[in-house]
Amino acid sequence: YLGQTGYFLACYSDIGAQLFFTNVSTFTPQMVRVNASGDVYVLGSSTSGTNGSQVVLQKLNSSGVQVWKKTYNALAGLNADLPAHMEIDASGDIYFTAACERTVGNSDAMLVKYNSSGTRVWSKYINGSANSNDGAGKFCFDGSGNIVVAYTVLNSNLGVYNYDVCMRKYSPSGSTLATRYYKGSGNKHDNPENIYFAPNGRFYLIAQTS
C-alpha cells in the first residue's frame, strides 16, 4: 500500500495495467471526462486563496501531465461556487454547471463553457423568481451540439416559495433557444435528477415531484 492520503487520478488499461497515477493535492476533484485524443479533464473545487470556494477545471494530457488548470469564481470575494456536472462536446469544448454565489447569500445556477486551450468562452446563469438559492444540474447535448440543462430553480408560486424543474436549451454560442418549467400539481418542491438525449431526437427527464 502507498503511504499517502488525499485524492488521486489513476488511468488503467482494459486489462488492468496502471498507465499513470497522479496526486490531486490543490483541490477536491469531483468528476473526470476524457476526449477522443485521450486528454483528461477534472472538475472540482478549491477553498484556497482569498475568494473562498471556487470551481476548478484541470486539463491533463494522456500521460497524466497537467496542461493547464483554471479556477472559476462568479464574483470575487464571495465564497460559494460549487460544481455539479461536466461534459465535453463533439468539438472538444468543455462545459460545466455550478451553483455560484453571484450576490451575497444567494446562489444562481450557472452553465460555463471553456475551449480546449483553457479559455473561458462564456457563462450563463438562471435566477428563479424567489431571488434565492438555485441549483445547478445535469445536462446533455442534442444532435446539433445544443446544450439542454435541467436546473433546480426557487420560484414564488402563488405566494409559496418552492423549487421547480427548469429545462433550458442553449446553442453552442450561448444563446437561449428554449425554456420549459415543470411544476408539480401539489405546488411543492420538484427536483431534476438526470436528462438524456436519445437517438430518436427526444429528451428524457428524470425528476422528483411533490
C-alpha positions as CSV (number, residue, x, y, z in Angstrom):
1,Y,0.0,0.0,0.0
2,L,1.1,3.5,-0.7
3,G,1.7,5.7,2.4
4,Q,-0.5,8.5,1.0
5,T,-3.7,10.3,1.9
6,G,-5.9,12.6,-0.2
7,Y,-7.1,12.4,-3.8
8,F,-5.5,11.0,-6.9
9,L,-6.3,10.3,-10.5
10,A,-5.2,7.0,-12.0
11,C,-5.6,5.6,-15.5
12,Y,-5.8,1.8,-16.2
13,S,-5.7,-0.2,-19.4
14,D,-8.6,-2.6,-20.4
15,I,-6.6,-5.4,-18.8
16,G,-6.0,-3.5,-15.5
17,A,-2.4,-2.3,-16.1
18,Q,-1.8,1.1,-14.4
19,L,-0.8,3.7,-17.1
20,F,-0.4,6.7,-14.8
21,F,-1.0,7.8,-11.3
22,T,-1.0,11.4,-10.2
23,N,-1.9,13.1,-6.9
24,V,-4.6,15.8,-6.8
25,S,-3.4,18.0,-3.9
26,T,-4.5,21.5,-4.7
27,F,-8.3,21.0,-5.0
28,T,-11.0,18.5,-4.4
29,P,-11.9,16.5,-7.6
30,Q,-15.5,15.6,-8.3
31,M,-15.7,14.4,-11.9
32,V,-13.5,13.3,-14.8
33,R,-14.0,13.2,-18.5
34,V,-11.7,12.2,-21.4
35,N,-11.9,13.4,-25.0
36,A,-11.2,11.4,-28.2
37,S,-7.5,12.3,-28.1
38,G,-7.0,11.0,-24.5
39,D,-6.8,14.4,-22.9
40,V,-8.2,14.3,-19.3
41,Y,-10.4,16.9,-17.7
42,V,-11.0,17.0,-14.0
43,L,-13.7,19.2,-12.4
44,G,-13.6,20.0,-8.7
45,S,-13.5,22.8,-6.1
46,S,-10.9,24.6,-4.0
47,T,-11.2,26.5,-0.8
48,S,-7.7,28.0,-1.0
49,G,-7.0,31.7,-1.6
50,T,-9.0,34.8,-0.6
51,N,-12.1,34.2,-2.7
52,G,-13.4,31.2,-0.7
53,S,-14.8,28.2,-2.6
54,Q,-14.1,28.2,-6.3
55,V,-14.7,25.8,-9.2
56,V,-11.5,24.2,-10.6
57,L,-11.2,22.8,-14.1
58,Q,-7.9,21.0,-14.8
59,K,-6.6,19.5,-18.1
60,L,-4.0,16.7,-18.3
61,N,-2.5,15.0,-21.3
62,S,-2.9,11.3,-22.0
63,S,0.2,10.7,-19.8
64,G,-1.3,12.4,-16.8
65,V,0.8,15.6,-17.0
66,Q,-1.0,18.8,-16.3
67,V,-1.5,21.1,-19.3
68,W,-3.5,23.8,-17.6
69,K,-5.7,24.5,-14.5
70,K,-8.3,27.2,-14.3
71,T,-10.4,28.5,-11.4
72,Y,-13.9,29.9,-11.8
73,N,-15.3,32.4,-9.3
74,A,-18.6,34.0,-10.3
75,L,-17.9,37.1,-8.2
76,A,-14.6,37.7,-6.5
77,G,-14.9,37.8,-2.7
78,L,-18.0,35.6,-2.5
79,N,-17.3,32.1,-1.2
80,A,-19.8,29.6,-2.6
81,D,-19.1,28.4,-6.1
82,L,-19.8,24.6,-6.2
83,P,-19.5,22.4,-9.3
84,A,-22.2,20.0,-10.3
85,H,-21.7,18.4,-13.7
86,M,-19.3,18.4,-16.7
87,E,-19.3,17.1,-20.3
88,I,-17.2,17.5,-23.5
89,D,-18.9,18.2,-26.8
90,A,-18.0,16.8,-30.2
91,S,-15.8,19.9,-30.9
92,G,-13.7,19.3,-27.8
93,D,-15.2,22.2,-25.8
94,I,-15.8,21.7,-22.1
95,Y,-19.0,22.6,-20.3
96,F,-19.8,22.5,-16.6
97,T,-22.7,23.5,-14.4
98,A,-22.2,25.1,-10.9
99,A,-24.2,26.8,-8.2
100,C,-22.4,30.1,-7.8
101,E,-22.9,33.0,-5.3
102,R,-23.3,36.0,-7.6
103,T,-24.9,38.2,-4.8
104,V,-24.3,37.9,-1.1
105,G,-26.1,34.9,0.3
106,N,-27.8,33.8,-2.9
107,S,-26.6,31.1,-5.4
108,D,-27.6,31.1,-9.0
109,A,-27.3,28.2,-11.4
110,M,-24.6,28.6,-14.0
111,L,-23.5,26.9,-17.2
112,V,-19.9,27.7,-18.2
113,K,-18.0,26.9,-21.4
114,Y,-14.3,26.6,-21.9
115,N,-12.4,25.7,-25.0
116,S,-9.6,23.1,-25.1
117,S,-6.9,25.8,-24.7
118,G,-8.4,26.8,-21.3
119,T,-10.0,30.0,-22.4
120,R,-13.4,30.7,-20.9
121,V,-15.8,31.3,-23.8
122,W,-19.0,32.3,-22.0
123,S,-21.0,31.7,-18.8
124,K,-24.8,31.9,-18.4
125,Y,-26.9,31.9,-15.3
126,I,-30.5,31.5,-14.2
127,N,-32.1,33.1,-11.2
128,G,-35.6,31.9,-10.0
129,S,-38.3,34.4,-9.2
130,A,-37.7,34.0,-5.5
131,N,-34.2,35.5,-6.0
132,S,-32.7,33.0,-3.7
133,N,-30.6,29.8,-4.0
134,D,-30.9,27.9,-7.3
135,G,-29.3,24.6,-8.1
136,A,-27.1,23.6,-10.9
137,G,-28.0,20.3,-12.6
138,K,-27.0,17.8,-15.2
139,F,-27.1,18.4,-19.0
140,C,-26.8,16.8,-22.3
141,F,-26.1,17.6,-26.0
142,D,-28.6,17.2,-28.8
143,G,-27.6,16.1,-32.4
144,S,-26.7,19.7,-33.3
145,G,-24.5,20.3,-30.4
146,N,-27.1,22.4,-28.5
147,I,-27.0,22.0,-24.7
148,V,-30.0,21.2,-22.6
149,V,-29.7,21.8,-18.8
150,A,-32.0,20.6,-16.1
151,Y,-31.8,23.2,-13.4
152,T,-33.4,23.5,-10.0
153,V,-34.8,27.0,-9.5
154,L,-36.5,28.5,-6.5
155,N,-39.7,30.3,-7.6
156,S,-42.6,32.0,-6.0
157,N,-45.7,30.0,-6.9
158,L,-49.0,31.5,-5.7
159,G,-47.1,33.2,-2.8
160,V,-45.3,30.0,-1.9
161,Y,-41.5,29.5,-2.4
162,N,-40.6,26.1,-3.8
163,Y,-38.2,24.5,-6.2
164,D,-39.2,23.9,-9.8
165,V,-37.5,22.0,-12.6
166,C,-36.3,24.3,-15.3
167,M,-35.1,22.9,-18.7
168,R,-33.2,25.5,-20.7
169,K,-31.7,24.9,-24.2
170,Y,-28.6,26.8,-25.3
171,S,-26.8,27.0,-28.6
172,P,-23.1,26.4,-28.7
173,S,-22.6,30.2,-28.9
174,G,-24.6,30.6,-25.6
175,S,-27.9,31.9,-27.0
176,T,-31.0,30.7,-25.2
177,L,-33.2,28.7,-27.6
178,A,-36.0,27.5,-25.3
179,T,-37.0,27.3,-21.6
180,R,-39.6,25.0,-20.1
181,Y,-40.7,24.6,-16.5
182,Y,-42.2,21.6,-14.7
183,K,-44.3,22.4,-11.6
184,G,-46.0,19.5,-9.8
185,S,-49.7,19.9,-9.0
186,G,-49.0,19.9,-5.3
187,N,-47.2,23.2,-5.5
188,K,-44.3,21.8,-3.6
189,H,-40.7,21.0,-4.4
190,D,-39.7,19.5,-7.8
191,N,-36.1,18.5,-8.5
192,P,-34.4,17.1,-11.6
193,E,-32.2,14.0,-11.3
194,N,-30.9,13.5,-14.9
195,I,-31.6,14.3,-18.5
196,Y,-30.8,12.3,-21.7
197,F,-30.9,13.0,-25.4
198,A,-31.9,9.9,-27.4
199,P,-31.2,8.9,-31.0
200,N,-34.9,9.4,-31.7
201,G,-34.4,13.2,-31.2
202,R,-36.2,13.4,-27.9
203,F,-35.1,14.5,-24.4
204,Y,-35.9,12.3,-21.4
205,L,-36.0,13.9,-18.0
206,I,-36.0,12.1,-14.7
207,A,-37.2,14.2,-11.7
208,Q,-38.7,14.0,-8.3
209,T,-42.0,15.8,-7.8
210,S,-44.2,16.6,-4.8
